[in-house]
Amino acid sequence: SAQILLESKSSLARLRGQTHRYGVSDLLLLVTYHPADLLRSPLDKRRSFEDLRLIRKTLRQLGA
C-alpha cells in the first residue's frame, strides 16, 4: 500500500522512519507494518513501536 500511495519502488524498510508527502494537499504519511505482518513476524513489533513513537513526535510538532 505504501509503495502505491507514494508511487515508489523502494522497500518498506527504506520508506519507514521518515515522513512522506502525499497528493496535492501535501498530506503527511508515515509508513509502518500491517498488523497481520506483526502476527507473522513478532520481532517486527519493536520497529512498529518505533514507528508509533515517530507518529506521536510528528503530531506534537504539528501541534495536533
RAHUDA-V311258 format. One record per pair of residues at least 12 apart in sequence whose C-alpha atoms are under 7 Angstrom apart, sorted by the first residue. I is the first residue (numbers start at 1). J is the second residue. Records with the same first field share a line. If there is no record, write none. Layout:
# RAHUDA-V311258
I->J  J
This chain:
# RAHUDA-V311258
2->31
6->22
15->31
16->30  31  32
17->51
18->30
30->55
32->48  51
33->48
